[in-house]
Amino acid sequence: MFIKPKKSLGQNFLIDRTVLEQIIDTVEITNKEVLEIGPGSGNLTAYILKKKPKKIYVIEKDNDLVLLLKDKFTSEIDIINEDVLKVPEDEISDEKLIVFGNLPYNISTEILSKWIINLNKNFWFESLVLMFQKEVAERIIAESNTSKYGRLSILSVWKMNIKKIIDIKPHSFSPRPKIDSTLLLFTPRVNFFELKDPKNLEMITRVFFNQRRKMLKKPFNQIFRDAKKIAEKFNIDLNLRPQNLTPEIYFKLVKEYESLNC
Ligand SMILES: C[S@@+](CC[C@H](N)C(=O)[O-])C[C@H]1O[C@@H](n2cnc3c(N)ncnc32)[C@H](O)[C@@H]1O
């Protein structure tokens, strides 16, 4: 069955055996429950199956590809024919999942942000092995005082340990994307900083990084009534820029905001 790849659904299928093997070797799969996001034509799915997982769930939005997957794998996989953004990720299984995803580039940050915002102390996964556009992966793992550091880095490191596994070149896919990709491994950060509402972290980092070239004075005044006092409390020089504050400081500022407003 030939299916023309749909650009709108970010369909670039992995065809490089070495890369497929590197992906499944990132974590232990045997006897574990696995979730794959966007299995496409099932290239990675076939490699996952070789490692004998206890069960595989896949979430694929494209009806044509779902037909192809049913044909190719019969009853070996449990197919959820849905938009991943609409699936309640913590209701897929009672077991902690190993998640793989060569994510569609146009919604990759939306998926990651949704999962992080929804996470509670009982992580629904054991690890996430996710592929991003290289430029997005660099923003996720960026540290403070660098130009790529921003909201996505702070949000990601809040609840996860993140490790870069490999970069992947366009020739590993068909059709070839125009950009390089990067595979990241995320594992739960057990003692993450407790906040009342993750939306406050989203809001505060948005206010700061929407004006990333401005001095801290401006966002501070927008968020806190007594900005000077709060800056002194946390020993922050208001002449610095948003990228100079570590994630830890952002978490503390959100907590302070919550204690004053929520
Ligand atoms: C980059 S391709 C990866 C395909 C396959 N995993 C591989 O590596 O060869 C992304 C896949 O995600 C699917 N997809 C796109 N948007 C989706 C969504 N919102 N929910 C679920 N799947 C989606 C596409 O149809 C496609 O199969």
The ligand as an SDF file (V2000), in Angstrom:
LIG
                    3D

 27 29  0  0  0  0  0  0  0  0999 V2000
    7.6130   12.8260   11.5020 C   0  0  0  0  0  0  0  0  0  0  0  0
    6.3660   11.6200   11.1690 S   0  0  0  0  0  0  0  0  0  0  0  0
    7.0470   10.2250   12.0270 C   0  0  0  0  0  0  0  0  0  0  0  0
    6.6410    8.8920   11.4690 C   0  0  0  0  0  0  0  0  0  0  0  0
    7.3220    7.6650   12.0450 C   0  0  0  0  0  0  0  0  0  0  0  0
    7.3460    7.6470   13.4800 N   0  0  0  0  0  0  0  0  0  0  0  0
    8.7450    7.5080   11.5250 C   0  0  0  0  0  0  0  0  0  0  0  0
    9.6570    7.8840   12.2880 O   0  0  0  0  0  0  0  0  0  0  0  0
    8.9340    7.0690   10.4120 O   0  0  0  0  0  0  0  0  0  0  0  0
    5.0770   12.2130   12.2580 C   0  0  0  0  0  0  0  0  0  0  0  0
    3.8490   11.3190   12.3770 C   0  0  0  0  0  0  0  0  0  0  0  0
    2.9280   11.9280   13.2860 O   0  0  0  0  0  0  0  0  0  0  0  0
    1.6000   11.8920   12.7400 C   0  0  0  0  0  0  0  0  0  0  0  0
    0.8780   13.0500   13.2840 N   0  0  0  0  0  0  0  0  0  0  0  0
    0.9240   14.3380   12.8600 C   0  0  0  0  0  0  0  0  0  0  0  0
    0.1690   15.1130   13.6340 N   0  0  0  0  0  0  0  0  0  0  0  0
   -0.3770   14.2980   14.5790 C   0  0  0  0  0  0  0  0  0  0  0  0
   -1.2540   14.5060   15.6730 C   0  0  0  0  0  0  0  0  0  0  0  0
   -1.7310   15.7180   15.9640 N   0  0  0  0  0  0  0  0  0  0  0  0
   -1.6050   13.4580   16.4410 N   0  0  0  0  0  0  0  0  0  0  0  0
   -1.1230   12.2050   16.1740 C   0  0  0  0  0  0  0  0  0  0  0  0
   -0.2870   11.9480   15.1490 N   0  0  0  0  0  0  0  0  0  0  0  0
    0.0760   12.9690   14.3530 C   0  0  0  0  0  0  0  0  0  0  0  0
    1.8170   11.9580   11.2390 C   0  0  0  0  0  0  0  0  0  0  0  0
    0.7060   11.4600   10.5340 O   0  0  0  0  0  0  0  0  0  0  0  0
    3.0910   11.1090   11.0940 C   0  0  0  0  0  0  0  0  0  0  0  0
    2.7620    9.7630   10.9600 O   0  0  0  0  0  0  0  0  0  0  0  0
  1  2  1  0
  2  3  1  0
  2 10  1  0
  3  4  1  0
  4  5  1  0
  5  6  1  0
  5  7  1  0
  7  8  2  0
  7  9  1  0
 10 11  1  0
 11 12  1  0
 11 26  1  0
 12 13  1  0
 13 14  1  0
 13 24  1  0
 14 15  1  0
 14 23  1  0
 15 16  2  0
 16 17  1  0
 17 18  1  0
 17 23  2  0
 18 19  1  0
 18 20  2  0
 20 21  1  0
 21 22  2  0
 22 23  1  0
 24 25  1  0
 24 26  1  0
 26 27  1  0
M  CHG  2   2   1   9  -1
M  END
$$$$
